[in-house]
Amino acid sequence: MIWLRVAQGVLCAVEICGLYYLLQVFFDKRSDKAWSNILWFLSGVLLWGLTVYHRETVAMYSRFYMFLCITLFVLVSISFYRVKFIKALLISSLYFVILYFLDLLFSYTGQYFFISIDFINCVQNELCWKRILTMSIGRAILYIGLIGIIKKKKLIGQTFDKYQLMFWGFVSVVYIGLYFCERIYYVPYRLKGSTDFYFILFPSLLILFFIIIVIYIMYIEKKNEIHLVNSQNNLIEKNYQEMFLLYQKRERVFHDMKNHLAVLSMLIAERDLDRAESYIGKVTEPILKLEHKKYTGNRIVDIILADKIEKAENNDIDFMVKTGIISEGRIQDIDWCSILSNLLDNAIEACLKLKESERWIKININQNECATIINISNTFDGKIQRDNGWLKSSKNNEYMHGLGIKSVQNSVEKYNGILEYRAEMKIFKINISLFY
C-alpha cells in the first residue's frame, strides 16, 4: 500500500511539475528575488499536495477539481510571470483538459484490455495498481508532447500567439468530450453501453480537429511566406532600379565631361576666371552628389543607406553613419535589404513621433573575416509594446509590419546570427551579428 501512495505522489508531482516547467520555459519571471522564488516553489508544493489529497480522499477524476487546478494555476502564472490572463487561462485549460481526457480514455480502454468490468471503478475510487497504470500512461504521453513543444519552442510560441482562437476551439471540443465521457463512471450508463459511442466519437473528433488545425496553420504560414518573399523581391527590385538610375546618372555626367572641359578651356583661354570658377562649381555639384552615396563600397548597402538618409533628411532627422569597407558576396543582397531597410524604416517611423530637435539615427556597420556587426540606435517616445518577446507595431497595418520583423529574423537566422535590442532613456538600440 505504501508503494502505491509513493507512486501516486510521484505521478502527481510529475503532473504539476510539467505545467510549471512549461511556464518557466516560455515566459519571463516578474522577479528573480529569493522570496519570489520561494513563494513560487511553495505554490507548486501546495498544488501538488491538494492533488494528492483529493485523489486519496475523494476520487481519481473530478471535473470540478480540474476547474480548481486551472484557477489556481492562472493565479500563480499572472502573479509570478509576465503573461496575460487570457494566455495563462488557455495554457492551463489545454493542459488539464487533455490530461483528464487521457485519464478517462485509458480508464475506458483498460476495462477491455484486462476484461474487467470493475477496472473503471477501481481506478476512480481506490488507490490500486490499475490507477497507477492509468496515470502513468497518461502522463508519459503528455510528457512526450511537452518534449516536442519545448524542442520547437520558438515555432510553438509564435503559432500559439497567432492562432489562440483555434486553440480555444480545441479546448472546447475536449471539454465537451470530458462532459459526456465522464458518464463512464456511472454504472447505468456503462452497463447500457451508451458510453461506447462517446469514446469513439470524441477521440475521432479530437484527431480530426487537430489535423484541421495543423493543415490550416500550414496553409496560412505558407501564404504568409509567399507574401513575405514577394515583399522582399519588390524591395530588391526597387533597390536595383535605384542602383541602375545611379549608374545612368554617372554615365551621363562622365559623358558630358568632355564638353565641360572644352567650355572650361575656352573660358580660361579668354581669361574669364570668374565664369570658369562658377562653371566648375556647377560641374562638380552632380559629381559630389554621386560621391555622397558611397559609404561602404558595397553597392546594395550604399543604395539602401542613401535612400534612407535622403528620407531621414526630408523629415528633419539627423542621420549619422559610421562604416568600414563591406565586402560583397558574404551577405546576400536580399538579406541586406531585409535587415537594413526594415530596421531603418522602423527607426525613421519612431523618430517621426518626436519633435524635430530630438530626432536622430545612428548606424555603425563593421565587417571582419568571420562576422558582420550592425548597430543601429535611434530616439523614440519611450513607449514599447512587446508581443511574445518581440516588438509590437503601432502601425495600422500590423500584418505588414509583422512580415518586416519576421523578414529580419529569418535573415539573421540564415547566418546563425544574434539579434539583440534594448531601450533606455528614450533611446532604442538594436545589435545584429551575422556569421559566415
C-alpha positions in Angstrom: 0.0 0.0 0.0 2.9 2.4 0.8 4.4 1.9 -2.7 1.1 2.8 -4.2 1.0 6.1 -2.2 4.5 6.9 -3.2 3.8 6.1 -6.9 0.7 8.3 -6.9 2.6 11.1 -5.2 5.4 10.9 -7.7 2.9 10.9 -10.6 1.0 13.9 -9.2 4.3 15.7 -8.8 5.1 14.9 -12.5 1.7 16.3 -13.5 2.3 19.6 -11.6 6.0 20.0 -12.5 5.2 19.5 -16.2 3.0 22.6 -16.2 5.3 24.6 -14.1 8.3 23.8 -16.3 6.3 24.7 -19.4 5.5 28.1 -17.8 9.2 28.7 -17.0 10.4 27.8 -20.5 8.0 30.2 -22.3 7.7 33.2 -20.0 9.9 35.5 -18.0 9.6 35.8 -14.3 8.5 39.1 -12.8 11.1 38.9 -10.1 14.2 36.8 -9.5 14.4 37.7 -5.8 14.8 34.8 -3.3 11.4 35.5 -1.7 9.6 35.3 -5.0 11.3 32.0 -6.0 10.4 30.6 -2.6 6.8 31.6 -2.9 6.7 30.2 -6.5 8.1 26.9 -5.2 5.6 26.7 -2.3 2.7 27.3 -4.7 3.8 24.2 -6.6 4.0 22.2 -3.4 0.6 23.4 -2.4 -1.0 22.4 -5.7 0.7 19.1 -5.6 -0.5 18.5 -2.0 -4.0 19.4 -2.9 -3.9 17.0 -5.9 -2.6 14.1 -3.8 -5.2 14.7 -1.0 -8.1 14.9 -3.5 -7.2 11.6 -5.2 -6.7 9.8 -1.9 -9.9 11.1 -0.2 -12.3 11.9 -3.0 -11.7 10.3 -6.4 -9.2 10.0 -9.2 -11.2 12.1 -11.6 -13.3 15.2 -10.9 -14.2 17.9 -13.4 -14.8 20.4 -10.6 -11.3 19.8 -9.1 -9.9 20.4 -12.6 -11.6 23.8 -12.6 -9.9 24.5 -9.2 -6.5 23.5 -10.6 -6.9 25.8 -13.6 -7.9 28.7 -11.4 -5.0 28.2 -9.0 -2.5 27.9 -11.8 -3.8 31.0 -13.6 -3.3 32.9 -10.3 0.2 31.6 -9.9 1.0 32.4 -13.6 0.0 36.0 -13.5 1.5 36.6 -10.1 5.0 35.3 -10.8 5.3 35.5 -14.6 4.9 38.2 -17.4 1.9 36.5 -19.0 -1.5 37.8 -19.8 -4.6 36.4 -18.1 -6.2 35.0 -21.2 -3.0 33.3 -22.3 -2.4 31.7 -18.9 -6.0 30.6 -18.8 -5.7 29.0 -22.3 -2.4 27.2 -21.4 -3.7 25.8 -18.1 -7.1 24.8 -19.7 -5.3 23.0 -22.6 -3.0 21.2 -20.2 -5.6 19.9 -17.7 -8.4 19.1 -20.1 -6.1 17.0 -22.2 -4.6 15.2 -19.2 -8.0 14.5 -17.7 -9.3 13.3 -21.0 -6.4 10.9 -21.3 -7.2 9.5 -17.8 -10.8 8.9 -18.9 -9.7 7.3 -22.2 -7.2 4.9 -20.6 -9.7 4.0 -17.9 -12.2 3.1 -20.6 -9.7 1.1 -22.7 -8.3 -0.7 -19.5 -11.6 -2.5 -18.9 -11.5 -4.1 -22.3 -7.8 -4.8 -22.2 -8.0 -6.5 -18.8 -11.5 -7.8 -19.4 -12.6 -6.4 -16.1 -15.9 -4.5 -15.6 -14.6 -3.3 -12.2 -11.5 -1.7 -13.7 -13.0 1.7 -14.0 -14.5 1.7 -10.5 -11.1 0.7 -9.1 -9.3 3.5 -11.0 -11.8 6.1 -9.8 -12.4 5.1 -6.2 -9.4 3.1 -5.0 -5.7 3.6 -4.8 -4.7 0.5 -6.7 -2.2 -0.6 -9.4 -4.8 0.0 -12.0 -5.0 3.7 -11.1 -1.2 3.9 -11.1 -1.0 2.3 -14.6 -3.7 4.6 -16.0 -2.0 7.7 -14.6 1.5 6.5 -15.8 0.3 6.1 -19.4 -1.5 9.4 -19.5 1.5 11.4 -18.0 4.0 9.6 -20.2 2.1 10.6 -23.3 1.7 14.2 -22.0 5.5 14.4 -21.4 6.3 13.2 -24.8 4.1 16.0 -26.1 5.9 18.5 -23.8 9.3 17.5 -25.0 8.2 18.1 -28.6 6.8 21.5 -27.7 10.0 22.6 -25.9 12.2 21.4 -28.8 10.1 23.6 -31.1 9.8 26.4 -28.5 10.1 29.4 -30.9 7.8 28.0 -33.6 5.2 26.9 -31.0 5.3 30.2 -29.2 4.7 32.1 -32.5 2.0 29.7 -33.6 0.2 29.8 -30.2 0.1 33.6 -30.2 -1.3 33.9 -33.8 -3.9 31.1 -33.5 -5.2 31.4 -30.0 -8.9 31.3 -31.2 -8.3 27.9 -32.8 -6.7 26.5 -29.6 -9.8 27.8 -27.6 -11.9 25.8 -30.1 -9.8 22.7 -29.4 -10.2 23.2 -25.6 -14.0 23.5 -26.1 -14.1 20.2 -28.0 -12.0 18.4 -25.4 -14.2 19.8 -22.6 -17.4 18.6 -24.3 -15.8 15.2 -24.6 -15.0 15.2 -20.9 -18.6 16.2 -20.0 -20.0 13.2 -21.9 -17.3 10.6 -21.4 -17.2 11.0 -17.6 -20.6 9.2 -17.6 -18.5 6.0 -17.8 -18.2 6.3 -14.0 -22.0 5.9 -13.7 -22.9 2.2 -13.7 -26.2 2.5 -15.5 -24.7 4.3 -18.5 -21.8 1.9 -18.6 -24.0 -1.3 -18.4 -26.1 0.1 -21.3 -23.0 0.6 -23.4 -24.1 4.2 -24.2 -20.6 5.5 -23.3 -19.0 3.4 -26.1 -20.3 5.8 -28.6 -18.7 8.8 -26.8 -15.3 7.1 -26.6 -15.4 6.5 -30.3 -16.9 9.9 -31.3 -14.8 12.3 -29.3 -11.3 10.9 -29.8 -12.1 10.8 -33.5 -13.3 14.4 -33.3 -10.1 15.5 -31.5 -7.9 13.8 -34.0 -9.8 15.4 -36.9 -9.9 18.8 -35.2 -6.1 18.6 -34.6 -5.5 17.7 -38.3 -7.6 20.6 -39.4 -5.7 23.0 -37.1 -2.3 21.7 -38.5 -3.4 22.0 -42.1 -4.9 25.5 -41.6 -1.8 26.7 -39.9 0.5 25.3 -42.6 -1.7 26.9 -45.2 -1.7 30.4 -43.5 2.1 30.2 -42.8 2.8 29.2 -46.4 0.6 32.1 -47.7 2.4 34.5 -45.4 5.8 33.1 -46.5 4.8 33.7 -50.2 3.7 37.3 -49.3 7.0 37.8 -47.5 9.0 36.6 -50.4 7.1 38.9 -52.8 7.6 41.8 -50.5 11.3 41.1 -50.3 11.5 40.8 -54.1 9.7 44.1 -54.6 12.2 45.7 -52.2 15.1 44.2 -54.1 13.7 45.3 -57.4 13.2 48.8 -56.1 16.8 49.0 -54.8 18.2 47.6 -58.1 16.2 50.2 -60.0 17.8 52.9 -57.9 21.2 51.4 -58.5 20.6 51.4 -62.2 19.5 55.0 -62.1 22.6 55.9 -60.2 24.8 54.3 -62.9 22.8 56.1 -65.6 23.5 59.4 -63.8 27.2 58.6 -63.5 27.4 57.7 -67.2 25.6 60.9 -68.2 27.9 63.1 -66.0 31.1 61.5 -67.4 29.7 61.5 -70.9 29.2 65.3 -70.6 32.6 65.8 -69.0 34.5 66.3 -72.3 32.1 69.1 -73.2 32.5 70.7 -69.8 36.3 70.5 -70.2 36.0 72.2 -73.6 34.0 75.0 -72.2 36.4 75.4 -69.3 39.4 75.5 -71.7 37.7 78.3 -73.7 36.9 80.3 -70.6 40.4 80.0 -69.3 41.8 80.9 -72.7 39.7 84.0 -72.6 41.0 84.8 -69.1 37.4 84.8 -67.8 38.4 83.2 -64.5 35.2 84.2 -62.5 32.9 82.5 -65.0 35.3 79.5 -65.1 35.2 79.2 -61.3 31.4 79.4 -61.3 31.2 76.8 -64.1 33.5 74.4 -62.2 31.2 74.7 -59.2 28.2 73.8 -61.3 30.0 70.9 -63.0 31.3 69.4 -59.7 27.9 69.6 -57.9 26.4 66.5 -59.6 29.7 64.7 -59.1 29.7 65.4 -55.4 26.1 64.2 -55.1 27.1 60.9 -56.7 30.1 60.6 -54.4 27.9 61.3 -51.4 26.2 58.0 -52.0 29.3 55.9 -51.5 29.7 54.7 -47.8 30.9 51.1 -47.7 31.9 50.1 -51.2 29.1 47.6 -51.2 26.6 48.6 -53.9 23.4 47.4 -52.3 24.3 48.7 -48.9 25.2 52.1 -50.2 22.0 52.4 -52.1 19.9 51.4 -49.1 21.8 53.9 -46.9 21.5 56.7 -49.5 17.8 56.1 -49.8 17.1 56.1 -46.0 19.4 59.1 -45.4 17.5 61.1 -48.0 14.2 60.0 -46.4 15.5 61.0 -43.0 16.8 64.4 -44.2 13.4 65.1 -45.8 11.9 64.6 -42.4 14.4 66.6 -40.4 16.1 63.6 -38.9 19.8 63.7 -38.1 21.3 60.6 -39.7 24.8 59.6 -38.7 26.7 56.8 -40.5 29.9 55.2 -39.4 31.0 52.2 -41.5 34.1 50.4 -42.8 34.6 48.6 -46.1 31.9 46.0 -46.6 32.7 43.1 -49.0 30.2 41.9 -51.5 29.1 38.3 -51.5 29.4 37.4 -47.8 25.9 38.7 -47.1 23.3 38.2 -49.8 21.7 41.4 -51.3 18.2 40.2 -50.3 19.3 39.9 -46.7 20.9 43.4 -46.7 17.5 44.6 -47.9 15.5 42.7 -45.3 17.7 43.8 -42.4 18.7 47.4 -43.2 15.5 48.6 -45.0 13.1 47.2 -42.3 15.1 48.4 -39.3 15.9 51.8 -40.7 12.3 52.3 -41.8 11.3 51.4 -38.2 13.8 53.9 -36.8 12.5 56.7 -39.1 9.0 55.9 -38.1 9.9 56.1 -34.4 11.7 59.4 -34.9 8.7 61.0 -36.6 6.8 60.8 -33.3 9.2 63.2 -31.7 9.9 66.9 -32.0 12.3 67.8 -34.8 15.1 68.8 -32.4 15.0 65.3 -30.8 15.2 63.2 -34.0 18.4 61.3 -34.7 19.5 57.9 -36.0 23.0 56.3 -35.8 24.2 53.3 -37.7 27.5 51.6 -37.4 28.4 48.7 -39.7 31.7 46.8 -39.4 33.0 43.6 -41.0 35.8 41.3 -40.3 36.9 37.8 -41.6 34.2 35.9 -39.7 31.3 38.3 -38.9 29.4 41.4 -39.9 28.3 43.6 -37.0 25.4 46.1 -37.4 24.5 48.5 -34.6 21.5 50.9 -35.0 20.3 53.3 -32.4 17.6 56.0 -32.6 15.5 58.2 -30.4 11.8 57.2 -29.7 9.0 58.3 -27.5 9.8 55.7 -24.8 6.7 53.6 -25.4 7.3 50.0 -26.3 4.8 47.3 -26.8 6.0 43.7 -26.7 4.3 40.6 -28.1 5.8 37.2 -27.3 9.2 38.8 -26.6 9.3 40.9 -29.8 8.2 44.4 -30.6 4.6 45.1 -31.5 3.9 47.6 -34.2 1.9 50.8 -33.7 1.1 50.9 -37.4 -2.4 50.4 -38.6 -1.4 47.5 -40.8 0.3 45.3 -38.1 0.2 42.4 -40.5 2.7 44.0 -42.9 4.9 45.2 -40.0 4.9 41.6 -38.7 6.2 40.5 -42.1 9.0 43.0 -41.8 10.1 41.8 -38.4 9.8 38.2 -39.5 11.9 39.0 -42.5 14.7 40.4 -40.3 14.6 37.4 -38.0 14.7 35.0 -41.0 17.7 36.8 -42.5 19.6 36.8 -39.2 18.9 33.1 -38.7 20.3 32.2 -42.1 23.8 33.3 -40.8 23.4 31.7 -37.4 23.3 35.3 -36.2 22.4 37.1 -33.0 19.8 39.8 -32.7 19.5 41.8 -29.5 17.7 45.0 -28.6 17.2 47.2 -25.6 15.6 50.5 -24.8 16.9 53.0 -22.3 16.4 56.8 -21.7 14.2 57.0 -24.8 17.0 55.6 -27.0 16.3 52.3 -28.8 19.3 50.2 -29.7 19.5 47.1 -31.8 22.6 45.0 -32.4 22.9 42.3 -35.0 25.9 39.9 -35.6 26.0 37.8 -38.8 28.5 34.9 -39.1 29.8 33.2 -42.1 
